[in-house]
Structures are given as C-alpha cells and as structure tokens.
Amino acid sequence: MTWSAWLLLGVTWTIIAYFTGRFFLGVLRATEESEGNDEY
Amino acid sequence: MAARERWGTRVGLVLAMAGNAVGLGNFLRFPAQAAQNGGGAFLLPYLISFVLMGIPLLWVEWAIGRHGGQFGHHSTPGMFDRMGRYAWLKYVGVFGLFTNLTVAAYYTYLESWTLAYVWYSLKGTFRTADPAAFFGSYLGVTRDSMFALPTVALGFFVVTLALNVYILSRGLARGVELAAKIGLPMLIVFAAVLVVRGLTLGIGDPGVMESPLTGLNFVWHPDPSGLLKPTTWMAAAGQIFFTLSVGMGSIHCYASYLRQKQDIALNAASAGWLNEFVEVILGGSLLIPIATAYLGLQAVQAATMGGSGFALGFLTLPTLFNNWGALAPAAGAMWFGLLFMAGITSSLAMGQPILAFFEDEYRMSRIRAAVLFGGATFALGFLCVWLYPGGAFDEFDFWTGTFSLVVFGLLEVIAFGWIFGMERGWAEITRGADIAVPRFFRFVIRYVTPLFILVVFVGAFIQPTGGHWGAALWSLFQGEGWPFGPDSVMGRLFHVGSAEGWLDANGRVTRTAIQDGTRTVLLLVFLGIAWLVHLAWRRKAREAA
C-alpha cells in the first residue's frame, strides 16, 4: 500500500466510523433517555 | 382504511432503514466503482455527494413519508397528493410504486441466486464445478437462444419470493423489523469475519500469489487526475444515489409509520451513515483484496473494468474459497449469506409500499395485499427468468433500477422544495429532531440537491461514447453530432451500436426485439399503476360526495 492510500483510507474510515458511531449511539441514548421505552 | 401499523422499536426502525439501503451493490458495485474511477480520489466526490445529495434526500424522503403517514397514506401517491393542491402530484407518486414493484421483480431473482449459492457452497459444489460454466447452466443460458427456463433457478426464485411474502404478511414489527434485527447484525458479522481473514492472507498461504493489501491499494490509491474527470463525479454521485436506495419510495413508506413528533433527522442520519460503514469499510475491504490475493492485480483490474464486481463475486470467489481448505463451504456460505441478507432486507422494503398502497387505498387485508404483491412480482420476475439471455434482466435493471430512481429523486426534491415549500419542509424535517440540523441544508435542499441530481440525470441521458466529454463537445462543434454512448439513456433507447431489427435473417427473435418488448411491458406497468391510482381517487371522490 502506498502512503497516500493509507492516508486516505485512514481519514475516510475515521470520518465514517465517527459519524456512524455518533449517530447510532445518539439513537441508543435517546432511547435510554425516554426511560428505556423503545416503543415506537 | 387499514389499522395503523407502527414500528416496534426505534433501533428496529433504524436497522430496517439501513437494511433497505445496504444491498448487493455495497459489496459488489462500490469497490469496483472506486477502483475504476480514481481509487482514493473517488472518495472525495463520493463523500461530497453523500453530504450534498444523499443526506438531504434522506431527510426529504423521511419528511415526505412521515407527513403523508399523518393522513393515513403509506405509499407515495397519497403522500404526494398531500404535498400540494395539484391533482397531478399523486401521479408523480406512481414512480414510488412502479420502481419498487419492478425492481423487486428482478432483484428478488438476483437475491434467489445468492440463496442458491449458499446451498451449493454448503454442499461443496464449487470444489469441483467451474463456477463460470455452472452459473450459465444455473440460469439456463444456452448458445443461440434468447430464452431460458431453468427449473432449479425458478424454484429458488419461488422460495425466495415466498419468504418475502411471508415476512411481509407478518406485518411491520413482527415481519420487516424482525428480519432487519436478525439480518443486518448477521451480515456485519459475516462481512467482518471475511474481511479479517482476507486481509491477513499471506504470500505463504495456499494459492496466494499477491498480498491482499495490493488489492486494497487498488481501491484506495488516489489518482488525482480522476478528480478532474466528469465521469468520476457522475460515478460517485450515481453510487451514492443507488447505495442509499433513494428515489425508490421505500424510505417514504417506512417513515410513514412514525408519529408526527418522532425524530427523523437523527434516525435518517444514523441509517445513512450505517450504510456508509457497511459499504466503505466492509464492502471496500472484502471482494477486491481477496480476489487480488489469489488472482493477482492484473486479473482483478480486468474483471472490474466495467465498474462492477459481479463477475468476481459470483464467478470467481466461490473457487477462490477452495484455498481455505475445510473452511471453504463456510466461507462461501458466509459470503453468499451476507449477500442474501443484504438482498432480502432491501426487497422487503420494496414490497411494503405495494402492500401499503392496497391496504390504504383499496382497503385490502395485509395478507391479501402480500399475496397480490407476490403474484405481480412473480409475473414480472418470470420475464427476467425466461428472457434472461435476451437481456430482459438488464433492461429491468437499467430502466427501473437506474433511470426511474433518478427521475423520481429529481421530481420529489423539486416537489418538496418548491411546491410543498421550504418553510413547511424545514419545519417537517426539524420537528421532534434529536440533533440540530445545520440551517445551510435549507439552501442545499432547495437549490444544490436538485441541481446535483439534474447534472447526474442529464449526464446519464447524453453520456458520450467512452465517457469522453471533451471529444464529444468537439465533435458537436465540428458539426459531426453528439456521439451518444451505448450505455447512455439515449444510446439505450435508440440501440446505438446495434443495427439489428426485431427478427434476424432466419426469422428468429433478436435481442433488440426482447429489449423493446421489455420496455413496452414496463411502460404498460407504469400506466397500469397510474390507472389504479386514478380509480382509487375517483372512488374516494364518489364516497366523499
């Protein structure tokens, strides 16, 4: 792997992992805040 | 009107939405598109398209869906009818039924191949069979014939369709949501296992001729000149469009089961980014690195030349897994199993809007509507099975799975920003939101996203031969006309590059005849759905009078 490929892979994976985690955890946290009531 | 259904849990809704988006393309199409369009340089336009077109479209579709659901409409004709005072708006919504039904027809057939391949992997068929020859015989393709009637493939198609109908008939929470809660985590685990095994293959391992990192480099090494090519930007925007399953009508349907003040901003962002995680991190690290390890980079470059990893995924990978010894059947089953999970969570999302239409507008029971969906999908899918060698499958894929999505995406974002209006639209997106939606998206949704889709649409319509836009413009200014590429909309429509008529010299039906016949069927299906919408609204008007 070239350094530029590693760099792009690292940056892109970080961005995607960060936002995926942040938003999915946000959904879980919002569910917890409604006292665990996940009823939709 | 049918009893109002609801999602069981919020996490279930997000997984169902993400499952709708995650499809076979995440694993087969994305890595090949990235590798063939500038490698790492593809990711910049890809992520820009995601932010300026993908995320806004997700919010628009969730908002249209939740808004329509408050009036008891869970399919797009009713939703669009409620967006403004124009009677024709409900006919824009016909796209949301047409696309789902017709894509389901060929997509369920494709999904059934993955189910069959799970079976054949477990049986150890690929230890001895040549996958390329096996694939042709499985589909019943014979030389010089435009028709096929493969009984085993037809059997797997019926089983897959029946499974879809059964899950749909169980209802939203007990059917679709449960399938997503099982299918998506399973898919992620299968993919993660294969990625780890694939990337840790070493030169000394049986059959390995090159490091898998060479394949990963092929996907990620940036070619900066790719950023200057219009084809790279169009490919990136197109990939975002198809991977998120926007322009289908299925996201609208799922969102319509939300209550008026339940969040859509965070849920949509979560589902969208989850799809990106599966596509870029898992999908980008699986197929091409494993194939490169065993075949070498040159062979992989050649196999992905057209921007699709389908040949590698179906024709090559089953044999390559043989190098994994006793694990080969399990590896094959995991690979095709994850593709099946990706497929079924998407095809269920195609069925639900059709059920909802008949439940809401024709007061049909859920089970009857599910059976009707199964029957209609089988009838259209049978065309794809029978006329596969003649190109019917490809015609379905192009006109319904590509063209129709972009048309509907363009129309809906214009209807949302300019007819429903950005004031109401913004209020709809932000009502009950669990995240702060940046205000600049108001501007993006009204101006940037429509423009983005318009460029993709026009580009696809007139794409020149070989994607050489500069040469095409030169040709136009020289008075030699615009060289429509055979894969552009115009090229397809007028069979550019083909001189054959409907019958060959021996009086036999040609591929051109089957292509035109398939298009006629699709047009009739569209008109038939529009007629059903017309009848439903006429009946409502009579009842209201």
HADDOCK unambig.tbl for C-alpha pairs under 7 A between the chains (distance, minus, plus):
assign (segid A and resid 1 and name CA) (segid B and resid 213 and name CA) 6.04 0.50 0.50
assign (segid A and resid 1 and name CA) (segid B and resid 214 and name CA) 6.14 0.50 0.50
assign (segid A and resid 1 and name CA) (segid B and resid 217 and name CA) 5.00 0.50 0.50
assign (segid A and resid 2 and name CA) (segid B and resid 217 and name CA) 6.91 0.50 0.50
assign (segid A and resid 2 and name CA) (segid B and resid 221 and name CA) 6.76 0.50 0.50
assign (segid A and resid 4 and name CA) (segid B and resid 221 and name CA) 6.41 0.50 0.50
assign (segid A and resid 4 and name CA) (segid B and resid 222 and name CA) 6.88 0.50 0.50
assign (segid A and resid 5 and name CA) (segid B and resid 40 and name CA) 6.56 0.50 0.50
assign (segid A and resid 5 and name CA) (segid B and resid 217 and name CA) 6.10 0.50 0.50
assign (segid A and resid 5 and name CA) (segid B and resid 220 and name CA) 4.96 0.50 0.50
assign (segid A and resid 5 and name CA) (segid B and resid 221 and name CA) 4.26 0.50 0.50
assign (segid A and resid 5 and name CA) (segid B and resid 222 and name CA) 6.36 0.50 0.50
assign (segid A and resid 8 and name CA) (segid B and resid 40 and name CA) 6.31 0.50 0.50
assign (segid A and resid 8 and name CA) (segid B and resid 220 and name CA) 6.94 0.50 0.50
assign (segid A and resid 9 and name CA) (segid B and resid 220 and name CA) 6.46 0.50 0.50
assign (segid A and resid 13 and name CA) (segid B and resid 281 and name CA) 6.40 0.50 0.50
assign (segid A and resid 16 and name CA) (segid B and resid 273 and name CA) 6.87 0.50 0.50
assign (segid A and resid 16 and name CA) (segid B and resid 276 and name CA) 6.84 0.50 0.50
assign (segid A and resid 16 and name CA) (segid B and resid 277 and name CA) 6.07 0.50 0.50
assign (segid A and resid 17 and name CA) (segid B and resid 277 and name CA) 6.64 0.50 0.50
assign (segid A and resid 19 and name CA) (segid B and resid 273 and name CA) 6.55 0.50 0.50
assign (segid A and resid 20 and name CA) (segid B and resid 270 and name CA) 6.28 0.50 0.50
assign (segid A and resid 20 and name CA) (segid B and resid 273 and name CA) 4.93 0.50 0.50
assign (segid A and resid 20 and name CA) (segid B and resid 274 and name CA) 5.46 0.50 0.50
assign (segid A and resid 20 and name CA) (segid B and resid 277 and name CA) 6.79 0.50 0.50
assign (segid A and resid 23 and name CA) (segid B and resid 266 and name CA) 6.54 0.50 0.50
assign (segid A and resid 23 and name CA) (segid B and resid 269 and name CA) 6.67 0.50 0.50
assign (segid A and resid 23 and name CA) (segid B and resid 270 and name CA) 4.82 0.50 0.50
assign (segid A and resid 24 and name CA) (segid B and resid 270 and name CA) 5.26 0.50 0.50
assign (segid A and resid 27 and name CA) (segid B and resid 267 and name CA) 6.84 0.50 0.50
assign (segid A and resid 38 and name CA) (segid B and resid 9 and name CA) 4.99 0.50 0.50
assign (segid A and resid 38 and name CA) (segid B and resid 10 and name CA) 5.89 0.50 0.50
assign (segid A and resid 39 and name CA) (segid B and resid 8 and name CA) 5.72 0.50 0.50
assign (segid A and resid 39 and name CA) (segid B and resid 9 and name CA) 5.06 0.50 0.50
assign (segid A and resid 40 and name CA) (segid B and resid 6 and name CA) 6.37 0.50 0.50
assign (segid A and resid 40 and name CA) (segid B and resid 7 and name CA) 5.22 0.50 0.50
assign (segid A and resid 40 and name CA) (segid B and resid 8 and name CA) 5.25 0.50 0.50
assign (segid A and resid 40 and name CA) (segid B and resid 9 and name CA) 5.06 0.50 0.50
assign (segid A and resid 40 and name CA) (segid B and resid 10 and name CA) 6.04 0.50 0.50
